[in-house]
Amino acid sequence: MEVYFLDVGQGTCNVILLGKRRAIVIDTGRRASDLRLLLNHLGIDTLACLAISHLDSDHAGGAPAILTEFRNRIEKVCYPNDHRVQSTPLWGKIRSEMRLGHLAKEQLVRLEWQDKPKCIWRSSRQSVELKLFSPTFGENQAAMMASDSNAASGVLVLKVGDRRIVFPGDSSLDQWRVIRNCRGSVLTCDAIAVPHHAGMIWPSHWDDAKIRAELHWLYTEAVSPKHAIVSVGTSNTEGHPRGEVTDELRKLGAVVVCTQLTKQCCKRPESQRPALIPLIIPGRSRAVKTSTRSGNSKDIGCAGTVVVDITPDAFAIRRLTQHRSAVGAMGRKAGCSPLCSS
């Protein structure tokens, strides 16, 4: 089985190949163009599931276009409750598709569970399943009252035999406390798409000691990943990825891989264009210089689109050795100090 962590710049999009030209899509990034290119590249004809972790535009922006592109070829659409849900382009598109007869209400699945993880998709012939671990009904209601989409972000776990990949959207520390309490044990996994692009999932008033302690708890007591994949954009102004996050992951033994290069790792990202390793899979990173309206460089690949091969017996990130070598070489250049190896 192949899993793609698509390079969509500052956003998140994941594709799980199921065979027979079928796939699951978890989040779509801000726009659908890169996702459509990848799905066409892979020859995907049907989506067994389109799951949107939450309704922020960097996760859900491309979903309406995918509903059009795969009209009558999406088996179910999953999304959480949200204080904005009925005013979003996604909901407008869902209503339109239902009115035109292209989508039935039975195909809509609310990302919410009560007393145990909710099965979103399961293979009838293989030991493969996709389950929802968060949010609960109570978390959904609290997030609605607080007008905080991230606080009810869907946390999905792909299980292939004893192997696991966690897709946590922009989930909060409070959500992980509930997951830990319900499980009664740490959720070990081969890889995690680091929550919130390795950004702040803690209150802004916390001091450094508190932040470090909570991150240590998160990545030892709640979830323990061997690999940490950060979906991040070169031009982001939020300081992603945060050094506190990558430091903790690395200290605990996780291998950190980012889709795009940022100023957190290289003061002059443009000097590394087009990417640290060749861009061979569709993604947003560009070989020619592109900039934001304010003149900042954008879309410079670090690992680019990250591809994982996972079976009940094995897990591997393609070209990981090549990428680690390129990161090491970049770290020896002036003005570069990669967070994943510093």
N, C-alpha and C positions, 0 to 999 in steps of 0.2 A: 504494500500500500504506500502511496506517495502523498505527502502533505506539503503544501506550498504556503509559505509566509510571504505574501506578495509585497514587493517594494512599491508602495503607494505614496511615498513621501510621508508627510505628517498625518498619519492615519493608520488604520488596521484593516487587513483583509486576509483571510485564510481560506484555502481550498483543499478539500480532502477528496482524493480520487477513489472511487468505489469499484471501478472496472465497468466494462460494457458501456462506455461513454457516459457514465453517470458520476455525479460529484455532489458533495455538500459544500456550501459556501457559508462561512461564518464572518460576518461584517463585509463591507464593500468598499471602504475608503470613501473619500469625499465625492469622487465621481466614478462612473462605471467604465470609462475607456480602458484603463489598464486591466481591469478584471475581464472585460470582454475579450481583449487581446489574448490573455492567458487561456481563457476557456476555449477560444477558437483554436489557439495553438495546441491545446491538449485534445481537441476533438470532442468536447463535451456537448452532449445533446440534451440531457435531462438533469435537473437538479432535484435530488431526493429531498433536500431541505435547504431553504434559505433562512439562516438564523441571524438575527440582528441583536447584538448584546445589549445595546441601548441606543437612544435616538440622537446622540450627538452627531453632527454632520460628518466628522472624520471617521465615523464608523458606519453611518447609515446613509450618507449622501448619495451613493450610487445605487441604492436599492430600487428606487422607482424605475430606473432605466433597465435594471436586470429583470424586473417583473415584465417589462415590455419585451425585452430581448428573448426571454424564455416563456412567453405567453403560452399557457396550456401545457407547459413542460416543467412546471415546478410542483412537486408533490405536497409540500407543506411549507408554510411561512411562519417562523417563530420569532416573537419579540416580547419584551417585558411591558408591564404597565408603566405609564409615565405621565407626569403632570401635563405634558405637551402633546400626548399621543394623537389626539384628534385634530390638532392643528398642523401636523407635520406633512411634508410632501409624501412620505411613505404611506401614511394613513389615507391621504387623498387618493393615491394611486391604488391602494387596496380596495377602497370603496368603488372606484371607477371600474376596476377589473371584476369585482363582484357584480356590479350593476350590468356589465356587458356579458356576464356569464362565463368569464374566463377563470374565475376563482370562486370556490364555494366556502361558506363559513366554516365547514367541517375541516378545511385545510389550514385554518388559522390556529396556532398553538401559542398559548400564553406561557412565557418563560417564568414559571413560578412552581415551587414545590412546597409540600407541607411536612410530611413525616419521613420522607426518604428521597434520595436523588431520583429525578424524573427522567425516564428513558425517552430521548428525542428520536433516536434512530438505532436500529439493531439489524445486523446481518442475520439472515436465516440459516446461512451455511457456514459462516465463519465466527470465530470468537471475537467479534468486533461490535462495539456499541458506543454511542455518544449519549452522555448523560448530563443533566443539569444539576448542579450542586448549590446554586444560589440564583436569585433571591427567594426568600419565603414570602408569604402573603403579608406578614407583618413588616418586613423590610420594604416591600413594594409600597405599602401604605405610608410608612414613615418617610420614604424618599419622595412620594407625591406631596406630602405636607410640607417638606423642606424644599420642594422644587429643585431636587438634586438628582439628576439622571444617573450620575456615577454610583450613588448609594444603592441603586437597584440594578446594577449592571449584571448581565447574565454571566455565570461562571460555568463553562462547559468543559467536560473531560472526555477525550477520546481514549477508549481502552481497547487495545489489540492484544489479546492474550493477557500477559502480565505487564505489558508495556503501556505507558500512559503519556499523553500530551494534554496540557491544561491550557484552555483558551479563556482567560479571565476578564476580557474587556478592560474596563476602567474600574474594576471592583475596588471596594474600600477595605481598610483594615477591619472595620466592624463586621463586614460580611465574612471575612476570613475567621473571625472569632466564632461566629455562628457555625461555619463549616467545621471548624476544629472541635467545637463542643458536640456537634451532632455526630461526627465520625468517631470521636473518642481517641483518635490517633492521627499522626501526621500523614498527609497525602503525598506519597513519594511519586515522582514522575521523571520521565526521561527528558522532558522539555516543557518549558512554560513560555508562553508569549507574555513577557513581563507586563504586569498591570500598568495602565496609564502611561505607556511608552517610557517606563522607568522614571516617571515624574513623581510629583508630590502626591502621595495618598495619605498624608497626615495633615493635621491642622497647622496653619502657618505660624502659630504662636509657640509651637514646641521648640525646645532648645535642642542642640546637637546631641546631647547625651540621651534624651528621650527618643529622638528619631532613630538613633543607632540601636537602642534597646528594642524598639518596636520592630524594626526591620530584621533584627536578629531573631526575634520571636517568630515573625512571619515565615522566614525561610529555614527555620529549624523545627518549629512546633506545628505550624499550619500546613505548609507545603515545602517539599524538599526537592528541588530540580537539579538534574545533572547538567542540563543546558538551559540557558536563558536567552531567548530571542527577543530583541527590541525592535519594534516597528517604529521608525522615527524619521523625521524629515530634516534635511540639511538646514533649511531656512527657519526652523521653529524658533520662536522667541521665548519659550517657556523654560529653557535650560535643560531640555531633555537630551540625552539621559542624565539623570542626577548622579553625581559621584558617590553620594551616600548609598544609593541603591546598588550600583555596580560594584562598589567596594565590598558590600556585605555578601553579595552573590559570589564574588570571586574568593573571598575569605573562606566561604563554606564549600568551595570546590567546584562551583558551577562554571562552565565555559560560557562566556558572554559573546553574543554575535549581534551586530546591528545591521539593519538593511541599508541605511544611509549614513554618511559621515557628517559630523557636526563640529561646531567650534569648541565643543566640550573636549574634543580629542585632538583637534588641529586648528591652530589660529587662522590658517589660510587654507580652508578646504578646497578652494579652487585649484590649488597646486596639485591636488590628487585626482582631478578629473581625468578620465570619466569614472573610474572606480579603482578600488584597491586590487580587485581581480576582474577579469573580463566579464562583461555583462552578456550572458548567453541565454537568459530566460527573460520573457517580457516583464517590464517593470517601468517605473516612472523615471529612474535615473537616466540622465542624458549624456551623450558623448560631447555635445556642443554646449557652450556656456549658456546657461539660463539664469535669470535673476528675478527677484521679487520687484514690485513697483518701487520699493525703497532702495533697490540696488544691491541687495544681499544675494549671494550665490544660493542656488537651490538645486536639488536633485543630483547630488553627487553620491554615487554608490559606494558603500563600504563593502558589505557582502552582496548587496543587491537582493533579488528575490532568493530567499533561503528555501532549499528543498530538502525534505527529510524522507528517508526510506524507513518504514517501520513494519515489522512483522511480529508475530508472537514470540519470536526467538531473537530478534535483532533490532537495533536502532542505529541509524547513522545519518549525519548531516553531510550532504554532498559537498565536496571541495573544501571541507573544514581545514584540513592540513594546509592547503594552498592559502586559504584566508589567514590562518594564524601566522604563516610565514610572512605574508604581505603586511600584516599589522606590526609584526616585529621590525620589519624593514622601515616602516613609516615612523615607528617610535624612535628610531635612531636619527631622524631628521630634526633640524632646529624648528622649534615652535610646535612640535607634535608630541603629545603624551597620551596615547590611547587609554581610555578608561578601562578597557577590557584586559589590559596587560600592565598598567602602570603600577 
